[in-house]
Amino acid sequence: MKITETTFPITEVREQFPALKRTYHGKPAAYFDGPGGSQVVKSSIQAIAAYMENGGGNLHGCFPSSWETEEIIAEAKKAVGDFLGVQTNEVAFGANMTTLTIAIANALGKQFQAGDEIVVTEMDHRANVDPWLLMAKDHGLTVRWIQVDTETLTLDLSDLNDVINEKTKLVAIGLASNAVGTIIDLAPIAKRAKEVGAWVAADAVHAAPHMLIDRDQMGIDILLCSAYKFFGPHIGIAAIKEDIFKDLEPYKLVPAPSYYPDKLETGTQNHEGIAGIQPAIEFFASFGEGETRRQRIESGLVKIEAYENSLATRLREGLAAIEGVTLFEADRSVAKTPTIAFQVKGTAPEKVCKIMAEEHSIFTASGNFYASTLAERLDINKTGGWIRAGLAPYNTFEEVERFIQAVSELK
């Protein structure tokens, strides 16, 4: 589907994001830093404020603000269930994806023994690598790596049957690279994991704003994402299959619930933040049609993805035409999120970002974005990492042209 600003309701979309009214040095701010955290939709901001203004309350109380808090959490989990294709009793909230993954890894490690193996990848954000490496170290597990093909910027699956074998207990995989945008070919990895009885733990933090996710259909057992990447608050989300969740033994206080999903939600949760999750998910559904929220999310994401990809295609083409710009991306046959990583010859990535902000009011970021193994394999850490431009449904073609022009003017 090809879509443009004439067929996408960009004016209405932008009106829903108060941050877009910001100016910097007298120019409208253009946000290209979505992969690091999106701007927040107005309905989510309003829900957060309303919760706090009406008087929040902790759980299990005999008063209205406590009951209302419990209802808000329940409604948020229903929305997440529709967003990820999971049951509401499989959803847990936490501070962020990293914290949740560490807790889950610690708990799962109790079920493994020395000699068992886990698999991680060279493409992933370290939040879906290091918690598993630490767990493996604690329990004497062997770690195997799915390597990245540095020429194609995809995972090398040529020896998949050896990497994932009868000793494998868990495979940790990202659905999309937060650095270079490659959408991972998950199907053969999940299929091989199931053949040997291994669990699949998937990092959907970068993918969730840009593609429809159906945990069970995709062969995932443990799925994690973060609402602040899809127009909501800073809340981590875990969706763990019920048969795994019921046996999970996370660290917790003695009086805390021992039933799932509550047993993973240690301490008092960020209730006001949780109040902002459902409106963020409803933003996706607002673009779609159908009798159920899941159907509206699905059809809505098709439109969002098409629009974002149109923007990304123009940005990639524009940057590729500039002398001295090197793009780090898979070829056109590989599906990608609207995330573009590049370098400019002779100008350090951080300096590029400063010039973009100070001279053009364009906000974009540099570094390795915790995809440090990929950065090492591509040998870009010594040159300051990548410049990363990420697109969201509130970006415009005019902003893309501003971005291209700004890069072309770099000296």
N, C-alpha and C positions, 0 to 999 in steps of 0.2 A: 504494500500500500504506500503510495506516494502522497505526502500531505504537506501543505504549506500553511502560512499564516492566514490565507484566505479560506482555508477549509478547517483550520484548527482555531478554537475560540481563545486566542492568545490574549486579547484585551480583557476578557472575563477572568481568565486564569491569573493574570498579573494583578488584577484588582483584589485577589484573595491573599496576596502576600505583602503585608505592610512593609517589610524590609526593602522592597523594591523602590520605595519612595525616597530612599536615602540618596544623598548627593555627596560627592567627595571632590574637593577642589573645584566646586562649581559645576560639576558634571554628574549626570545620573550614574550611580554605581552599577556596574555590571558584574554579576556574581558567576564566576566560572569555577567555584571551589566546592561544588556539590558533592563530589566524592569524599570530601573531608567532613561533610555535614551540610545538609540542605537548609534552605530557608524554611521557616515554619508557616504553615497555612493559617490564616486568620481564625478559622473555626477551632483549630487546636489551641491557639493562644487564648481564645475566649473561654474555652472549656477549662483550661488550667486556671485562669483568673477567677472564673465563676466558682470553681471548687474552693479556692482559698477565700473568696469573698463571702461565701455562704457558711463558712465554718467547717473546717475539716475535722474528722474524727478517726481515731484508731479502730481497729476491728473488734468484733465480738462485744460491743457495748449495747446497753439497753436504752439508746437514745437515737434520734433521727440522723444526726451527722455520721454516726457509726454505720447505721443501716445503709445510708446513701453511699458511703465509701465502698461498702461491700458490693452494692449494686453496680457502681461505676467499674470496679474491678471485673465483675462478672461480664458486663457488657463489653469491656475492652477485650476480654478473652474470646468472646463470641466473634468479635470483629477480626481478631488475629486468626481465629479458626477459619473464617471465610477467606482471609488474605492468603493463608499458607496451605489451605486444604487439610486441616487437622481438626481433631476433637478439642473442645474447650478444656477438658480435664487433662490435656497433654501440654498445656501452655503455662509457662512460668515466667515471671518478670524478675529483673535484677538490675544492678547498677549499670551494666553494659555487657556487651557480648564477651569481652575478655574475661571479666570477673566470673560470669556464668560458666564459660568454658573451663576455667581453672577448677571451679567447684565440681563440675561434671567429671572432668578428668580424674580428679582426686578420688571421687566416688567410684568410678568405673575401675580404677586401678586395683581396688580391693578384690575384683572378680578375676584378675589375671594373675599369672604366675611366671616365674623366671623361665625364659625360653620362648614364651609367646612373642608374637611380633605385631607391630603396628606400622602403618604406612602414612607418610606425609608427602607433601609435594614442594618442589622448588618454586612454584608459581605463587604460593599462598602468602597472604598477610600473616605475620608471625603470631597473631592471636589464634590462628588455627594450626599452629605448629608447636610453639614453645610449651603450652600447657600439656600437650601430649608427650613431648620430649622429657619434661620434668617428671611426668607420671611414669614413663618408661624407665628413667634413671632410678626412681624410687623402688621399682618392682623388678628390676633386672630384665626388662624386655628388650628385644632387638628392634631397632628402627630401620626401616627401609624407605628409600626416597623414590618417588616418581620424578624423573628429571625433566627439565624444560629443554625443548629444542630451541636453541638460541637463534637459529635462522628463521624459523617459522613463528616463534613466540607462542607456541602451543606446547602441551605436555607430550612427551615422547612415550607412547604406549606400546612400543615395539616389544618390550620384555615384560608386559603387564602380568602374564601368567606366572612369571618367576617372582616378581616383586610382591604380588598378592598371591599367597600360597596357602597350603593347609595349616600353617602355623599362624596365619594372620588373624587377629582378633578385631582390629578396627582400622578403617581407612578414613583419614581426615582430608577433606577436599573442599576447595573453594568453588563456588558456582561460577564466579567470574573474577578476573584479576582486577584488583582495585588500582593497579598501577598502569597497565597497558590495555585494559578493557577486554581481553580475550574471554569469551564465554566458553567454559570448559565443556568438552564432550564427555558428559557424565555417564551416559548410558553404558558404554563398555566397562567402565570402572565399577559402577554399581552392580552390573551383571556378574562380573568376576568376583566381587566381594560376596555376593549371595551364593555363588557356587561353592565357596569355601566356608560359608557360615560366619563371615565377618560383618560387623556393624559399619555403617557409613555415617560419619559425622560431617555435616556440610555447613560451611560458612556462607550465608546468603546476605551478609551485610551490604556488600557492594551491588549484588544482583537484584535485591528486592525492589528497588524503585523502578527497575527497567525491564523486568520480565515476569511473566506469570510463573508462580511456584506452586507445585502440587507435591508435597513431601512424599506421600506414599507412591504416587504414580512414578516419581523420579527414583524410587528405590533408596530413599534416605531414611535413616533411623533417628538421628539426632540433628535437628536443624536450628541454627541460630541466626538472628539478625538484630538490627537496632533501629528503633523508630526515628532517631534523629537523622538517619540517612533518607527517610521517606516522608519528610515534611512535618515530622512530629517532634516530641520531646526526647531528651536523653534518657531512654529506657532500653535496657537489653531484653531480648525476647528469646526464650528457648522453647522449642516444640519437640518433645521427646515421645517416642512411641510408648504407648501404655505398658506393653509387656516389658519394656526396659525400665521405664520410670518406676514401676511398682517395686522393683528389686534394688533400685538405686539407694545407696546409703551415704548421702552427703554429710559433711560436717555441719552440725547444728547444735543449738542449745538444748539441754535436756527437756525443758517444758514445751519447746516448740513443736508444732505438728509433725507427726511421723508419717502422715499420708501425703500422697502426691496430688497436685503439684506443689502444695504449700511447703513441703519439706525442703524444697530447693530455694524457697524465698526467705532467706535468713534476715532477721531483724525487721524493723518497720520499713515498709516499702515507700517509694516516692509516689504517694497517692495523687498529688496534684499533677505529676507528670503522666501517670497512668490515665488520668482523665483526658489527656490530650491525644491518646492513641486512636480511639475510635474515630474522631473527626478526621485524623490524618488518613485513615484507611477509607473513610467515606469520600475523601477527595478523589481517589482512584475510581470509586464506584460512580461518581457523579458524571463521568464521561461515557458511561456504558448504558446498555439496555438489558432488560431481563427481569424475570419475576423474583429472583433471589439476589442477595447482595453478592454472592460468589459469581453469578453470571454477569452482574454489572461490573464487578472488578475485572473479570476476564476480558470483556469487550472494551472496557475503558482502557485497560493496559495496551490493547492492540493499537488504539488511537495515539496514546502517549508515546509508545515505542516508535510508531511510524514518524511522528513529528520530531522526536529527539534524533532519530536516525537521519532525517532530512537535514537537520542542523549540523549533525556530526559529519555527514558527507561533505557539506560545503566547507566546514572548517578544515577537514583533512585535505581536501583538494586545494584550498587556499594556502595552507601552510606548506604543502608539498611543493608549491610553485615558487616559494621564496628561497633564494640562494642562501646556503649556509644553514638551513633548517633540516634536521634529521628527525624523522618520525620513527617511533618505536611501536610497531603494530603488526599484527598478523595480516595476511593478504585478504583480498576481498571475499574469498571463499569461506572465511572463518567469521562466524557471528561475533559481534562485539557490542559492548555497552557504549554509550556516547561519551567515552572517556579517551582523551588523546594525550599521549605522552610524547614529549619532543625535547630536543636541545637546539641551541643556537650557537653556531661556531663562533668562538672568540668572546662569548659573553656568558659568564657564570649563571646557572639557573636562578639562583637567589637574586642576582642583580636584574635579570630579566623581569622577575616578578615585581621587584621594587619599581622599576621603570614603568611597568604596566599600570601599577597602582598610582604612582605619583604623577605621571604625565597623562594617563588615559583613563583613570578611575575604573580600571578593570582589575578585579580581584581573582588571582589565581595563585597556585602554590607550587613549591619546589621541594625536592628531597627524594627519599626512597619510599616514603609512605608505608613503612614497616614491611614492605615487600623486599626485605633486605637480601634474601638469598637470590632472588631474581636479579636484583641490582648488582650483586657480586658476579653472577654468571655473565651479565652483560658488561661488566667492568665499567660501570658508570658512577660508582660511589666516589671515586677520586676526582671526578669532574663536577661534583655537587648534585648528582642525581638527575631526575627528570624535572621538566616543567610539565605540570599536569592541568589540562583544561577539561572540566567536566560539565556536561550540559544537562539541563533539567527542563521540564515543560514550561517553566516561566521565562526561559531564555528566548531571545528573538533573533531573527535573521540579521537585523540591524546590529545587534550586539556582536554577532559572529563576524560581520564585516568590520566592525570596530576592532575586534581582536586581530583579525588578519592584517589590517592596516597598521596597527600598533607594532606588530612583530616585524612587518616589512620596513618600518622606520628605524629599527634598532641599528645602532652604529657599532 
